[in-house]
């Protein structure tokens, strides 16, 4: 299996994670600032650089499994990305990933104020690891 890329969409920042070459472990990669623009283009560059065979995008869901307004934005982004990507773009349930990311960073000794720069990457890592684990 080749590598996969995961995206945690946010209003201000987009977290990106990538799998190892064996497709077993997810690793944080980078945070893209939304206000700088070019989010889709940066993701496509990363997908090409990392030679990925899938892009997994976190799909926001309510705790009851329903879709809210954030899911509509994610669906639009996924459609635009899929039209330009050289590989499949896969929506993946992202419920509680940010909470899990915060907890993981706190357990690693990161203070809340120090988490902002990497929390989205860790959330993307959790999304990707969940998808990778489902592929076995």
N, C-alpha and C positions, 0 to 999 in steps of 0.2 A: 504494500500500500504506500502510495506517495503521501505527502504531507497534506494537512488540512489547515485552513485559516478560520478563526472565529471572530465575530464582531459583536460587541455589546454597544448598541446604539444609545445615545443620550442626547439631550438638548444642547449641552455645552461641549461634551467630550465623547469620543468614540474609542472604546478600548479594543485592542486587537491582540489576539493570541495565535500561536502557531504550534502545530504538533511536531514531534521529532520525526525523523525520517522513517521510523518503523511504524508510525501511526499509533503509538501507545500512550505517549505522555504529552500533555499540553503545557506550553510555556508562555508567559506574558511576553508580548513583543513591543508594542508601543501604544501611545495615546495620541489620537488625532484631535486637534482643536477644531470644533465645528465652525466657529466664527471666522477662521482663516480660510474656509472654503476648500473645495477640492477633495472632499471626503471620499466620494466614490472613486475618483481618479487615483487617490493614494492607495486605496484598498486594491484596485486593479494592478497597480505597480507592485505592491507587496505580494499579491497572488502570483504574479509572473516571476518575481525574484525568488520566491520560495518554492516555485514549481508545485503549486498545490493542485489537488484533484477535486477539491470541494471547498466551498465557502459556507460556513455555518453562521447564520445570523440569529441572534437572540430575538425571540418573539414574545413581547410582553403579554401576559395574561393575568387576569384577576385570579384571586385565590380559588374561586369557584370554577375556574377553567374558561370563563367567558372572556371575550375580547373587548377592550376599552379603546379610548381615543388614541393611545400610544400605539396600539396594534395596527391601526389604520396607517399611521405614518410609517411604521416598520414594513407593512405590506407594500406600500408605494416604493420605499427604498429598495426592498428586495426585488420588485419587478424591474426597476431601473438598473440595478446591479446585474440581475440575471440577463438582461438584454445585451449587456456589454461584456460579461465575464466569459472566459474561455472554458469554464467548468460549471458544474451544477451549483446553484445557490439554494441552500437548504434552511428553511425556518426551523428553529428549535426552541422549545419552551424554556424561558429564562426566569421563571418564578423563583424568588428568593436568592438569586445569584448575588445581588449586591449585598444583601444581608450576610450571606455566607462569606463573601469577600471581606467585608468589614470584620467579621469574627476571626477569619484566618489571619488578617493583618494585625489585629489586636493580640492574638495569641503569639504572633511572631515578634511582639514588642513594639509595633508601630503605633504611635500616638495618632489620634483622630486627625489632627492638623497635618500630619505627615502622610496621610493616606491619599489625599486628593490627587496627587500626581500619578498614582498607580492603581487606584481602586478599580477603574474601568478595565484596565488590563487584566487584573485578577478576576473580575467578573467574566470577561471573555474567556479566560483560562478555564473557569468552572463550566461555562457553557460548552466549550470544546471538549473538556474531559468527559462530560456527560454524554456527548455525541459519540466520542471515540469508544467509550465503554459499551455503548449500545451496538456497536458494529461487530463485536466479538461473538 
